[in-house]
């Protein structure tokens, strides 16, 4: 038995330790990459077990990586050295406290966004930011470690913008609580108590510690929603419409696709899935007349209206009343029409809102291709120039893209009032890995083409992706889920780098917490 595993076995219950070869293979990879094999998967159930594990690894100088839902693609939870231990937080998924009077909820880090949202909704509340599209699997702890966007981001920002307190086990095995909870006699009701210690552990990709609990604020559920869909002939007018919608804070979700990604989406959905999603829409609508009206509208529109669409923009707005939500949607219409947009049926955002945490079948292409996104967050004023710079990367690598059948598309979104998110996406024919086999719905997986491994294809995608990352850095973009894929250490100005390096040294002096994350040793 491995010496590290032997030590851990002496300190922790056998039922939370897994060294099965198939599990080792599964947990040693993410959506894009395969790392060195870990030596064990540990599934702690309590904070004490997490602390005991860290102390055992500290004794043996064993690196630790921490995994949430496993939906990442930036090597954030992949080991950088053999014999690392992986902590799977899935067993720590309790909702610890819902405080409706003081408007906060405390959860364990392994709780999925879907579980949290479904637990809160009957109480008439949600968190301001309430998860990613992959929230069926993606966890609160993972979302805070990586930082993430989507549900609620149009007005409330990123996951990290919406946290009151975290409880973190450091590389010394100590438990730190942040925000108001860092003092001796207070609840975790407020993020700020002196310097913002909470922010240190958000977006750190586990480099500064293991998040075991988080406290998030609560807001009332919206009384009503409004929806819009618009087509644009070119990216420029759509980017301008999205930016103005964002600046005026008119939408909780605003996102768009280029022609290639649209067609991927249209090909991926089946008529059976359409019917299933329509039932979600009808459950979401209040009043029998409105149910019939919306159901008929979506059924009649089908997907044919997307056949000739180039760039498309979709929005979801929330209001306390239907009049407020419809006013916001009308303002968005005026903005889009002024940019030459053509209004489309609103079925796509309506269906998405009614089914917020669907299967993660879109982690492969419509025909079973491999999939990899990369992204940058830029100020609205830099979006068009940054998109053009990314296109230049593709032109320089046209021969490589054609050689390996690599197709590219874009997802575009806005965050708060300041930010445009550009997410270039790669698709290419290649063999799926164990994580795909584990995560996709079995009937969907059975319908896909099964491509053989293509020598050199992964390396080609990695090369072009890396050039896109270089370009985004040159444009001054920020990133979520930095992991080990984006520039951080090399991009920081010296005083900021010295500060974060000193914090890393203080919290993790032996360097056992996710070595290599953020480029920190």
Buried (B, 14 or more C-beta within 10 A) or exposed (E): EBEBBEBBBEEBEEEBBBBEEEBBBBBBBBBBBBBEBBBBBBBBBEBEBBBBBBBBBBBBEBBBBBBBBBBBBBBBBBBBEEBBBBBBBBBBBBBEBBBEEEBBBBBBBBBBBBBBBEBBEEEEBBBBBBBBBBBBBBBBBBBBBBBBBBBBBBBBBBBBBBBBBBBBBBBBBEBBBBBBBBEEEBBBBBBEBEEEBBBBBBBBBBBBBBBBBBBBBBBEEBBBBBBBBBBBEEBBBBBBBBBBBBBEEBBBBBBBBBBBBBBBBBEBBEEEBBEBBBEBBBEBBEEEEEBEEBBEBBEEBEBEBBEEBBBBBBBBBBBEEBEBBBBBBBBBBEBBEEBBBEEBBBBBBBBBBBBBBBBBBBBBBBBBBBBBBBBBBBBBEBBBEBBEBBBEBBEEBEEBBEEBBBBBBBBBBBBBBBBBBBBBBBBBBBBBBBBBEEBBEEEBBEEBEEBEEBEEBBEBBBEBBEBBBEBBBEBEBBBBBBBBBBBBBEBBEEEEBEEBBEBBBEBBEBBBBBBBBBBBE
